[in-house]
Amino acid sequence: MASRIAAGVAMLMLISSGAASAADLGHPSQPDPNAAPSTRPASGPEVKSVAAAGSRPVSGKNPTAAPSKRKDAAGFQRVISQKVQLKNTVTDADGDKSTLTFEVWTADAAGKPKTKVKLNDSEYGVIVSPYVASGSLVTVDVPAGKLSLNTNYVFHTSAFDGSLYETTWSPWAPFRVEMPVDLTLPTPDYTAPDPNVSDMQPTGVQTKPLGASASLTAKTPKASEQCSAVRDDGRQVCFGKPLPKDEAPKKIAKSMKATAAQANVPWCNTDFPSILATRKTECDVRAVPVIIRTDGVPDATAYFTFLRLIELDGQNSFTEHLTIEPAQQIPLDFAEIDLILNEHLCQGSCKAVEPDPGAWTEKTWWTPGDMHSTSVSTPFTWDASTAGQQYLYKPDVKIDANILPSDGRIRPFMTGYQWSKGYDAATADLDQIRCDTTTAGPGTGCIFVNSAPTYAFNAKAFPQAAAHAWLIQTYTPKHPGSLSALKPLYYMGDKAQNTRSRGRMCPTGWAKENGDASALVDAADELNCDEFAFASTYNSGGMSTAEGGLNPAVKDGSTTPTGDACIGTYAKKYGSAVHLFSINGTDPTFKEVCGRSAISGMHNQESMGAHFAKFMSEMRLMDKDAYWLDTRITPGNTCLNSSGTPVICKLTTQ
């Protein structure tokens, strides 16, 4: 009874003209955070005349911020939504209803309060809950925009039953509003041109189409010595296996660089042995020893550099450029080394137009001290008269050698060098050519089928789509399209399957339900669901294993792919920039195999569209062909968690 009387007296005092208002108390803007709750009575003044008549209400000892699934190493709860809720229980021994006052402060790394946060326009800038029954869990919503992302906060509560405050605040509850994904995007530049799809960077990575056979040959070749027969005196001459980079002579003559420059392939002028290729050009540079042996023991060695450059420069033709030169001066142990073309080999209708012996740019023999270089070009043709066909070719070349020692034994050694017997096994099929007369590209043409091309986003113009792909490519275990992780995308050309995969990842209405209109470019723009890996790839999370998919996104206990098993994000303007946020209430594990994002339809469609169609045509991309994706996004050193998670970065574009 006493508590009810106290509550009634309190209400009378609140409406009495003689009651002291909160404004009369004159508190500073930064009060002592631990001063008694009654010193800043946001719920109303205490009725001290009845203080002894009842019990004081009490806040719970475990206030929490939500939604949160875990604490970080410093003990701060990770609130994973911009819709922040603060919670605590309240009890009153008299059974009276009570309110809770929620007060928030910024905090240092140890959780010590620093500056009081004004949560609303009331005098004290705090949130006061409605009256609730004793024992209730009180939940209040923090108004949008009052708390900053990635900032340390603490809050505490005080209870009030209409007449009495509790004597102390609840324990502090540390928290951070920290989305699992928060990518700050650069301002779009819609005048930025699309990257040139023909501007291809070479790689030494051999990437076969999905399910392709190992090689045109019976088995993958492995480099071996190529030797003459052993004479009666135990002597023979051999072309040794190509030397690895760290063992090869360092010098390559200027004439080789001139050969590469003349063919407009400057990257082929390597200073060490290598095999590099783009979709249209392959360059194989080898350091090959020529060895004279007696009973297996080397007597003399000369080192040559062979450069073979193949350009797919015609619709029914391509060209081989072959350059030979000593890597070091020919030793005195040799009287003469004479090298000359024997023949070229190819498959099916592919034929070499053998050059005349006089077509070499310089003589094809060397004597001691000689360092000259010589080159010859050989065109190949193939029959492109039948429409709708695909052909695989692997051109080869044989070189004859007459090698004369300088020790007075006049009879020369005769042997040969065949290009296909000197491959590095890991790149043995980089020179495999696919020619076709289909509609894959303009007219007829050829590509190096095991050299995956790279599709580059126009990230400057469409950062929303580029940032989403960067997130999934960088932070999920499948790294779709990442060259550095050697995880190619495989183009999938079945339109019906594309529709099925996309429907599973992006059901109708998902983007509108989860997106934010602030990310749109203009009034004509609409929210789109952007899935990655693309629905037009075998890497799509929406393609089941039974359908040939490589990375189906399925939940435990299910076999049907669903976008609900992907990392979900959305674009939203926050402050002066558009951000890519994880969807409110979700906390990705970063073990997902895919992503979907509610973004600007313009960014989604224009990042692919005609630009990707041109890429497909230029690269003659066919079903199951591999390709890489360059998102043209970089975080620099801006990620707050370095390379870990959560992913909180300020992105820039290339």
Residue pairs with C-beta under 8 A, 6 or more apart in sequence:
2 50
2 53
2 54
2 94
3 53
3 54
3 55
3 92
3 94
3 95
3 96
3 161
3 163
4 96
5 50
5 53
6 47
6 50
6 51
6 53
6 54
6 161
6 162
6 163
6 164
7 96
7 161
7 162
7 163
9 47
9 49
9 50
9 163
10 44
10 47
10 50
10 162
10 163
11 162
13 19
13 45
13 47
14 44
14 45
19 45
20 45
21 45
22 40
22 41
22 42
22 44
22 45
22 123
22 124
23 123
25 39
25 40
25 41
27 39
27 40
27 124
29 116
30 115
30 116
31 39
31 40
31 116
32 39
33 103
33 105
33 113
33 116
33 156
34 168
34 169
36 165
36 167
36 168
37 101
37 158
37 159
37 160
37 165
37 166
37 167
37 168
37 169
38 46
38 165
40 124
40 126
41 160
41 165
42 101
42 122
42 123
42 124
42 126
42 128
43 99
43 101
43 128
43 160
43 165
44 160
44 162
46 163
46 164
46 165
47 163
47 164
50 163
51 163
51 164
54 94
54 96
54 161
54 163
54 164
55 92
55 93
55 94
55 164
56 92
56 159
56 161
56 164
56 165
56 166
56 167
57 90
57 91
57 92
57 96
57 98
57 134
57 159
57 160
57 161
57 164
57 165
57 166
58 90
58 91
58 92
58 159
58 166
59 88
59 89
59 90
59 100
59 156
59 157
59 158
59 159
59 166
59 169
59 170
60 88
60 89
60 90
60 91
60 157
60 170
61 170
61 171
62 88
62 89
62 171
62 173
63 86
63 87
63 88
63 155
63 156
63 157
63 170
63 171
63 173
64 77
64 86
64 87
64 88
64 173
65 77
65 79
65 84
65 85
65 86
65 87
65 153
65 155
65 173
65 175
66 79
66 84
66 85
66 86
66 87
66 139
67 79
67 80
67 81
67 85
67 585
68 77
68 78
68 79
68 80
68 175
69 78
69 80
69 587
70 77
70 78
71 77
71 78
72 78
72 176
72 178
74 109
74 110
74 111
74 174
75 111
75 174
76 111
76 152
76 174
76 175
76 176
77 173
77 174
77 175
77 176
78 175
78 176
78 178
78 646
79 175
79 176
79 177
79 178
80 178
80 179
80 180
80 582
80 584
80 585
80 586
80 587
81 177
81 179
81 584
81 585
82 144
82 149
82 177
82 179
82 581
82 584
83 141
83 144
83 584
84 141
84 142
84 147
84 177
85 139
85 140
85 141
85 142
86 102
86 104
86 127
86 139
86 140
86 142
86 155
86 157
86 173
87 137
87 138
87 139
87 140
88 100
88 102
88 137
88 138
88 157
88 170
88 173
89 135
89 136
89 137
89 138
90 98
90 99
90 100
90 132
90 134
90 135
90 136
90 138
90 157
90 159
91 98
91 134
91 135
92 98
92 134
92 159
92 161
94 134
94 161
95 134
96 134
96 161
96 162
97 131
97 132
97 133
97 134
97 161
97 162
98 131
98 132
98 134
98 159
98 160
98 161
98 162
99 128
99 129
99 130
99 131
99 132
99 159
99 160
99 161
100 128
100 129
100 132
100 138
100 140
100 157
100 158
100 159
100 160
101 126
101 127
101 128
101 129
101 157
101 158
101 159
101 160
102 119
102 126
102 127
102 128
102 129
102 140
102 155
102 157
103 116
103 124
103 126
103 155
103 156
103 157
103 158
103 169
104 116
104 117
104 119
104 126
104 142
104 147
104 153
104 154
104 155
105 113
105 114
105 115
105 116
105 117
105 153
105 154
105 155
106 113
106 114
106 115
106 117
106 151
106 152
106 153
107 113
107 114
107 152
107 153
107 154
107 172
107 174
108 114
108 152
109 152
111 152
111 154
111 172
111 174
112 154
113 154
113 172
116 125
117 125
117 146
117 147
117 153
118 125
118 146
119 125
119 126
119 127
119 142
119 143
119 146
120 126
120 127
120 143
120 146
127 140
127 142
129 138
129 140
131 162
132 138
138 157
147 153
147 177
148 177
149 177
149 178
149 179
149 182
149 574
149 648
150 176
150 177
150 178
150 182
150 640
150 648
151 176
151 177
152 174
152 176
153 174
153 175
153 176
153 177
154 172
154 173
154 174
154 175
155 172
155 173
155 175
156 169
156 170
156 171
156 172
156 173
157 169
157 170
158 165
158 166
158 169
158 170
159 165
159 166
160 166
178 646
178 648
179 581
179 582
179 646
179 648
180 582
180 586
180 587
180 588
180 645
180 646
180 647
181 471
181 567
181 569
181 580
181 581
181 582
181 588
181 646
181 647
181 648
182 579
182 580
182 581
182 582
182 646
182 647
182 648
182 649
183 467
183 471
183 579
183 580
183 581
183 647
183 648
183 649
183 650
183 651
184 577
184 579
184 649
184 650
184 651
185 463
185 464
185 467
185 571
185 577
185 578
185 579
185 580
185 651
186 460
186 463
186 577
186 651
186 652
186 653
187 577
188 460
188 461
188 462
188 463
188 521
188 603
189 460
189 461
190 461
191 461
192 458
192 460
192 461
193 458
194 458
194 461
194 611
195 456
195 457
195 458
195 632
197 455
197 456
197 611
197 614
197 615
197 618
197 619
198 618
200 278
200 279
200 280
200 453
200 454
201 267
201 278
201 454
202 267
202 276
202 277
202 278
202 281
202 283
203 276
203 277
203 278
203 451
203 483
204 274
204 275
204 276
204 277
204 427
204 430
205 451
205 452
205 483
205 486
206 426
206 427
206 428
206 429
206 430
206 450
206 451
207 450
207 451
207 452
207 488
207 626
208 429
208 449
208 450
208 626
209 449
209 450
209 490
209 622
209 624
209 625
209 626
210 490
210 538
210 550
210 624
210 626
211 624
212 449
212 450
212 624
214 220
214 429
215 221
215 394
215 428
215 429
215 432
216 347
216 392
216 393
216 394
216 429
216 432
217 394
217 420
220 425
220 428
220 429
221 420
221 421
221 423
221 425
221 428
222 423
222 425
222 428
223 241
223 242
223 421
223 422
223 423
223 424
223 425
224 241
224 421
224 422
225 238
225 239
225 240
225 241
226 238
226 239
226 415
226 416
226 417
226 418
226 421
226 422
227 236
227 237
227 238
227 239
227 415
228 236
228 237
228 238
228 413
228 414
228 415
229 236
230 236
233 294
234 294
234 295
235 292
235 293
235 294
235 299
235 409
235 413
236 292
236 293
236 413
237 290
237 291
237 292
237 293
237 401
237 403
237 413
237 415
238 290
238 291
238 293
238 415
239 288
239 289
239 290
239 291
239 401
239 415
239 417
239 422
240 288
240 289
240 290
240 291
241 422
242 273
242 286
242 287
242 288
242 422
242 424
243 249
243 273
243 287
243 288
243 289
243 303
244 273
245 272
245 273
245 274
247 287
248 272
248 273
248 287
248 303
248 327
249 287
249 303
249 305
249 327
249 328
250 271
250 272
251 327
251 328
252 269
252 270
252 271
252 285
252 305
252 325
252 327
253 305
253 325
253 371
253 373
255 323
255 325
255 372
255 373
255 375
256 269
256 285
256 305
256 307
256 323
256 325
256 373
257 269
259 268
259 307
259 309
259 321
259 323
259 373
259 375
260 266
260 267
260 268
260 269
260 283
260 307
260 309
261 269
263 309
263 311
263 321
265 281
265 283
265 309
265 311
267 276
267 283
268 276
268 281
268 283
268 285
268 307
268 309
270 276
270 283
270 285
272 285
272 287
273 285
273 286
273 287
274 283
274 284
274 285
275 282
275 283
275 284
275 285
275 424
275 427
275 430
276 282
276 283
277 283
277 430
277 431
277 448
277 450
277 451
278 448
278 451
278 453
279 447
279 448
279 451
279 453
279 619
279 620
280 311
280 312
280 313
280 447
280 448
281 309
281 310
281 311
281 312
281 448
282 309
282 310
282 430
282 431
282 448
282 451
283 307
283 308
283 309
284 306
284 307
284 308
284 309
284 419
284 430
284 431
285 305
285 306
285 307
286 305
286 306
286 307
286 422
287 303
287 304
287 305
287 327
288 303
288 304
288 305
288 306
288 417
288 422
289 301
289 302
289 303
289 304
290 301
290 302
290 303
290 304
290 334
290 337
290 401
290 403
291 298
291 300
291 301
292 298
292 299
292 300
292 301
292 333
292 334
292 403
292 405
292 413
293 299
299 333
299 405
300 331
300 333
300 334
300 405
301 331
302 326
302 328
302 330
302 331
302 333
302 334
302 337
303 326
303 327
303 328
304 324
304 325
304 326
304 327
304 339
305 324
305 325
305 326
305 327
306 322
306 323
306 324
306 417
307 321
307 322
307 323
307 324
308 320
308 321
308 322
308 323
308 397
308 419
309 320
309 321
309 322
309 323
310 318
310 319
310 320
310 321
310 395
310 431
310 433
311 318
311 319
311 321
312 318
312 433
312 445
312 446
312 447
312 448
313 319
315 384
315 443
315 444
315 445
316 381
316 382
316 383
316 384
316 435
316 444
317 379
317 380
317 381
317 382
318 379
318 380
318 395
318 433
318 446
319 377
319 378
319 379
319 380
320 344
320 352
320 377
320 378
320 379
320 380
320 395
320 397
321 375
321 376
321 377
322 341
322 375
322 376
322 377
322 378
322 397
323 373
323 374
323 375
324 339
324 364
324 373
324 374
324 375
324 399
325 371
325 372
325 373
325 374
326 366
326 370
326 371
329 368
329 369
329 370
329 371
330 337
330 366
330 367
330 368
330 369
330 370
330 371
331 368
332 368
332 406
333 405
333 406
333 407
334 366
334 367
334 368
334 403
334 404
334 405
334 406
335 367
335 368
335 404
335 405
335 406
336 365
336 366
336 367
336 402
336 403
336 404
336 412
337 365
337 366
337 401
337 402
337 403
337 404
338 364
338 365
338 366
338 401
338 402
338 403
338 404
338 412
339 364
339 365
339 399
339 400
339 401
339 417
340 357
340 364
340 399
340 400
341 354
341 355
341 357
341 376
341 378
341 397
341 398
341 399
341 400
342 398
342 399
342 400
342 416
343 352
343 354
343 397
343 398
344 352
344 354
344 378
344 380
344 395
344 396
344 397
344 398
345 352
345 395
345 396
345 397
345 398
346 352
346 380
346 382
346 393
346 394
346 395
346 396
347 391
347 392
347 393
347 394
348 382
348 383
348 391
348 393
349 382
349 383
349 391
350 380
350 381
350 382
350 391
350 393
350 395
350 435
351 380
351 381
351 382
352 378
352 379
352 380
352 395
353 378
353 379
353 380
353 381
354 378
355 376
355 377
355 378
359 376
359 377
360 374
360 375
360 376
361 373
361 374
361 375
361 376
362 372
362 373
362 374
362 375
363 372
363 374
364 374
366 372
368 406
378 397
380 393
380 395
382 391
382 393
382 435
382 446
384 435
384 437
384 444
385 437
386 437
387 437
387 438
388 437
388 438
389 436
389 437
389 438
390 434
390 435
390 436
390 438
390 622
391 434
391 435
391 436
392 432
392 433
392 434
392 449
393 432
393 433
393 434
393 435
393 446
394 420
394 429
394 431
394 432
394 433
395 431
395 433
396 418
396 419
396 420
397 418
397 419
398 416
398 417
398 418
398 419
399 416
399 417
399 418
399 419
400 414
400 416
401 413
401 414
401 415
401 416
401 417
402 412
402 413
402 414
403 412
403 413
403 414
403 415
404 410
404 412
404 413
405 413
429 450
430 448
430 450
430 451
431 448
432 448
432 449
432 450
433 446
433 447
433 448
433 449
434 446
434 447
434 448
434 449
434 620
435 444
435 445
435 446
436 444
436 445
436 446
436 620
436 622
437 444
438 622
440 616
440 617
440 620
440 621
440 622
441 617
441 618
441 619
441 620
442 617
445 620
446 620
447 619
447 620
449 625
452 488
452 625
452 626
452 627
452 628
453 615
453 619
453 621
453 627
453 628
454 483
454 627
454 628
454 629
454 630
455 612
455 615
455 627
455 628
455 629
455 630
456 629
456 630
456 632
457 465
457 466
457 469
457 607
457 629
457 630
457 631
457 632
457 633
458 466
458 606
458 607
458 611
458 632
459 466
459 467
459 631
459 632
459 633
459 653
459 654
460 632
460 653
461 606
462 602
462 603
462 604
462 606
462 607
463 578
463 603
463 633
463 651
463 653
464 519
464 530
464 571
464 578
464 580
464 597
464 599
464 600
464 603
464 604
465 530
465 599
465 603
465 604
465 607
465 608
466 607
466 631
466 632
466 633
466 653
467 580
467 631
467 633
467 651
468 530
468 532
468 569
468 580
468 595
468 597
468 599
469 481
469 532
469 629
469 631
469 633
470 631
470 633
470 651
471 567
471 569
471 580
471 595
471 647
472 480
472 532
472 533
472 567
472 594
472 595
473 479
473 480
473 481
473 482
473 532
473 629
473 631
474 482
475 590
475 645
475 647
476 567
476 590
476 591
476 592
476 593
476 594
476 595
477 591
477 593
478 487
478 533
478 539
478 551
478 593
479 485
479 487
480 487
480 489
480 532
480 533
480 537
480 539
480 551
480 594
480 629
481 487
481 488
481 489
481 533
481 539
481 627
481 628
481 629
482 628
482 629
483 628
483 630
488 626
488 627
488 628
489 533
489 534
489 537
489 539
489 626
489 627
489 628
489 629
490 537
490 538
490 539
490 550
490 624
490 625
490 626
491 536
491 537
491 538
491 616
491 621
491 622
491 623
491 624
491 625
491 626
491 627
492 498
492 536
492 537
492 538
492 540
492 543
492 623
492 624
493 536
493 622
493 623
494 623
497 543
497 547
498 535
498 536
499 535
500 542
500 543
500 547
501 531
501 535
501 540
501 541
501 542
501 543
501 549
501 561
502 531
502 535
502 542
503 542
504 541
504 542
504 553
504 560
504 561
504 562
504 563
505 529
505 531
505 535
505 540
505 541
505 542
505 553
505 561
505 562
505 563
505 566
505 594
505 596
506 529
506 531
506 563
506 596
507 563
510 529
510 563
510 596
510 598
511 527
511 528
511 529
511 598
511 599
512 527
512 598
514 568
514 570
514 583
514 598
515 527
515 570
515 571
515 598
515 599
516 570
516 571
516 572
516 573
516 598
517 527
518 572
518 573
518 578
519 527
519 570
519 571
519 572
519 573
519 578
519 598
519 599
519 600
520 526
520 527
520 600
520 601
520 602
521 600
521 602
521 603
525 600
525 601
525 602
526 601
527 598
527 599
527 600
527 601
528 598
528 599
528 600
528 601
528 604
528 605
529 563
529 596
529 597
529 598
529 604
530 596
530 597
530 598
530 599
530 603
530 604
531 540
531 541
531 542
531 563
531 566
531 594
531 595
531 596
532 594
532 595
532 596
532 597
533 539
533 540
533 541
533 551
533 594
534 540
534 608
535 542
535 543
538 548
538 549
538 550
538 624
539 549
539 550
539 551
540 549
540 551
540 594
541 549
541 551
541 552
541 553
541 561
541 563
541 565
541 566
541 593
541 594
542 549
542 552
542 553
542 561
542 563
542 594
543 549
543 550
543 551
543 552
543 561
544 552
544 554
544 559
544 560
544 561
545 552
545 559
546 559
549 561
551 593
551 594
552 561
552 593
553 561
553 562
553 563
553 565
553 566
553 592
553 593
553 594
554 560
554 561
554 562
554 565
555 562
555 564
555 565
563 594
563 596
565 592
565 593
565 594
566 592
566 593
566 594
566 595
566 596
567 582
567 588
567 590
567 592
567 594
567 595
567 596
568 582
568 583
568 586
568 588
568 595
568 596
568 597
569 580
569 581
569 582
569 583
569 595
569 596
569 597
569 598
570 580
570 581
570 583
570 597
570 598
570 599
571 578
571 579
571 580
571 581
571 597
571 598
571 599
571 600
571 603
572 578
572 579
572 581
573 579
574 581
580 597
580 599
582 588
583 598
590 645
615 621
619 625
619 627
621 627
632 653
632 654
633 651
633 652
633 653
633 654
634 651
634 652
634 653
634 654
635 649
635 650
635 651
635 652
636 650
636 652
638 649
638 650
638 651
639 647
639 648
639 649
640 648
640 649
641 647
641 648
